[in-house]
Structure formats: structure tokens, C-alpha cells
């Protein structure tokens, strides 16, 4: 029993230490990031790396999210002879929840893991120490561009994902349930209010910030050793998924 309590206490303390380190990095990056120089070139480079190169997987995944949800809702609505309401039934679930959350869990986890692996490799090979030795602030040079890029790229990917999910739903509605694509689009858009679009983009911004913050923190926290980068990358994916789910719950409660 004593060992169980000690183990539980160690897990709690480790979690609190992780949250404290994450908060410290967020405060430090917020303090040094907005100072001149702004690092526009570094941010643009990271936007290409994290945003543009994530478009193919975002498009593919969002398209099939819309198709899968349309199949499920269409099958349920067919029992009541209400397949013409497929657009209304799909819109809120896709825009409010599924698209931003699943993009954060998949594309966001990929982005965070890439940051952790890159920064972890730099730490293991002492490149981060070299940056500091040359007089540059590692937080300003390495963390800030990735954090800003992830925060800006994720809501843009969410907006594009919403479009692709709409197209996927239209295709299934037209091909499988004989719902005209134009009618599906009209009912889909009419069901959505401005707050639904705002909710989707706000989730994208917050999820993107979490992705960038966790990826950078895990990279900077990488231990030395041959397996350290792999362990840090694995922990990054787990931590990102958990934080995104928790954040999604609280954001949904706030908007509702």
C-alpha cells in the first residue's frame, strides 16, 4: 500500500513539475518574443514547415471526416425519411467539434512531435547551448517562431478543414442519399451561426498554441542519451493529445 501511495505521489509531483515548466516557458516566451527583432523570416519559415506542408494530410483527413459523418447521419435519418436534413445534422458537429479537435489531435500532434524531435536533437548535440554562447536567446530564436507559427497555422488549417469536410459531406449526400449538393450546401450553411465559426477558429488558435508550447517544452526538456529524443517525441504526442482533449472540453463548456 505504501508503494502505491509513493508511486501515486511521484506521478502527481511529476505532473505538477511539468505544468510548472510549461507555464514558465509560456511566460518567458511571452516576455521576450514581442521584442525586436520580431523574427519574421523565422516565423515565415516555420509557417511553411508547419502549415503549408500539413495541407495534404489536413485535406485528406477532413474530406473523409465529412464523408464518414454524412454516412452515419444519413443512415440514421433514412429510418425517419429525413435524409434531406443531412446538411443540418452534419454542420454543427463538424464545425464546432470534429474538424478542429481531430486536426489538433492528428496534424497538431505531428507538428508538436516534429518540434520536439528537432529541438531535442539540438539539445543532445549541444546546439542550443551554442546559440546561447553566441549571445542569442534560445527562447527568442527557437521557441518564439515555432510558437507563433503553430498558433497562426492551426486555425488556418481548421478553416480549410471545414471546407474539405463540407465537400466530403456534399459528395456522400449526393452520391449515396440523393441529396442535391446545392441543397446540402444551403442547409449546411443556414444551420451555422457566426458564433459557430468563431468557436471553431478560437479552438484552432488555442490548440495551436498548446501544440507549439508543448512541442518546444518537450524538446528543451530532452535528456541526454541515444534514446532521449525518441522518448521525448513519444511523450509529446501523448501530452498533446491529453491537453487538446481537456482544452476542448472546457472551451465547449464556455461557448455553450
N, C-alpha and C positions, 0 to 999 in steps of 0.2 A: 504494500500500500504506500509505503514511504517513497519507493522508487517511482511509482506512478505520479505521486504528487510532485516530486522533484522534476520529473520529466515534463509534466504539465506546466510547472513554474518556469522551466527553462524555455519552453515554447512561447509562453506569454512574454517573457522578458526579451526574447529574440524578436518577436513581433513588434514590441514597443520600440526596441532599438532600431528596427528597420523603418518604422513610421517616423521616428525622430530624425534619422538620417535623410529620409526623403523630404521631410519638411525643411530641414536645414539647407539642402540643395536647392529647393524651390525658393527659399528666401534669399540665398546667395545669388542665384541666377537672376532673380527679380531686381536685386540691388545693382549688380554690375552690368547686366545685359543692356539696359537702355542707354548706357553711357557711350560717348563717341570713342572710337569709330563704331558704327552700328553693325558692321559686318554684313552688308547687303549681298556681297558676292558669295560669301559662305552660306547665307540663308538661301539664296537662289540655287546654289549647287545642291543643297540638301532638299529643297523643294522638288528638284528634278529627280533626285535619288529616291525620295520617299513618296512623292506624289505622282509624277508622270510615269515612273516605272511600276507603279501599283495599279495603273489604269486597266491593263489587261485582266488581271485577276479580279479586280473590282467589277468590271463589266460582266465577266463570265459568271461570277457568283451572284450578282444582283439579278441578272437575267433569269437564272434558274430559281432564285428565291421567289420572284414574281410568278414564275410558271408553276412551281410547286404549291404555293399558297392558292393560286387560282384553281388548280386541280382539286385541292382539298375542299375549298369553299364551294366550288361548283358541284362537286359530288354531294355535299350536304344540302345545298339549295335545290338540287334536282329532285329530291324527295318531296319538296313542297311546291314544285313547279315554279320556282322563283329564280331561275338562273339569270334572268335579266337584271337582277340586283347584284350580280357578281362584282361589278366595279365598286359599288357602295361598300360591300362587305370586305373587299381587299384593301381599300385605300388606307384606312386608319391603322390597320395592323402593320402594313408595310412602312408607311411614312413615319409613324410615331415610334415603332419599336424595332421591327425586324431588320430593316436596312441599316440604320445607324449602329445597332448593337452587334449584328453579325459582321459588319465591316470592321468594327473595332476589335472584335474577337479574332478575326482572321487576318485581315490586312494590317490592323494595328499591332497585333502580336508579331507579325512578320517584321514590321518596322522596328518595334522595340527590340526584338531579338537581334536584328542587324546592327542596331546601335550598340547593344551590349557586347556583341562579338567584336565589333570594330574597336570600341573603346577598351574592352578587356584585353585585346591583343596589344593595344598601345601601352596599357599599363604593365602587362607582363614583360614587354620588351623595353620598358622604361622610357617610352617616347613622351608620355605625359610629364614625367619629371624633366625631360629635356625641354619641353615647351616652357615650363616654369623657370628653368635655369636660364633661358634666353630672355626672360623678363616679361613674358606674356602670361596673362591669367588663363589657366586651363578652363575655368568655368566660362569665361567670356569667349574664348577661342573655340572650344569644343562642345560645351553644353548648350550655350545660348542659341547658336544657329540650328541645332537639331531640335531644340525645344520649340522654337518659333516655327520652324518648317512643319513639324508634326501638328502643331496647333492650327496652322493655316491649311495644311493639305488635307487633313481628315474631314472637315466639313465640306470641302470641295468634292472629295471622293463620295461623301454621303449624298450630296446633291446629284452627282452623276449617277450614283447607285439608284436613287429614287426614279430617275428617268428610265434606266435599264429595267428596273423591276416593273414599272408601268408597261413597258413594251412587252416584257415576258407575260404579264397578265393579259394584255390585249391579244397576244398570239394564241394563248390557250383558250381564252373566251371565244375567239373567232373560229378556231380550228376544231375545238372539242365540244363546246356548248352552244355553238351557233349564235353567240352574242356579237353583233356587229362591232368592229373595232372602234368606229366613231362613237357609238352609243356607250361602249365601255369607257372610253376616254371621258366623255361628258359626265357620266355618273361618278366616275372616279374623282374627277376634279371638283365637281359640285359638292361632294361629301366633305372635302377638306376645307378647313378654315385657316386663316393666316397663322393662328397660334400653333397649328399642327406643323406647318413648315418651320416656324421659329423653334419649336420643340426639337425637331429633327436636327436642325443646324446647331442649336445650343448643345445638344448631346454630342454632336460631332466635334465641336470645339473643346469641350471638357474631356471627352475621350482622347482626343489628340494630345491635349496637354498631359494627361496621365501617361499616355504611351511614351511621349518624349521624356518625361521626367523619370519614369521607371527604367526605361532603356538606358538612359545616361547614368542613373544612380547605380544600377547593376553593373554597368561597365566600369565605373570608377571604383566599385567595391570588389572587383575581381581579385581573388587571391593569386599568389604566385604559384606556378606549377604547371605541369603539362596538361592536366585535366581541368584546370581552373576556368578556362574560357568556356568549355562545354558545359560545366556545371552552372556557371553564371547565365549562359544563354537559356538553359532549361528552366532555371528559376525565374528568369524574366518572363517567359511565356506563361508560366503558372501565375505569377504575381499580376501580370497584366490582365489575364482573364478574370481573376477574382476581383480586382479593383474595378474593372469595367462593369461587371455584374452588380456589384454593390452600388456603384455610382448610378447605374441605370435605374435601380430600384428607388433611390432617393430622388433622382430627377423626375421620375414618373410620378411619385407622390407629390412633389412640389407643383408640377404642371396640372395635375388633376385637382 
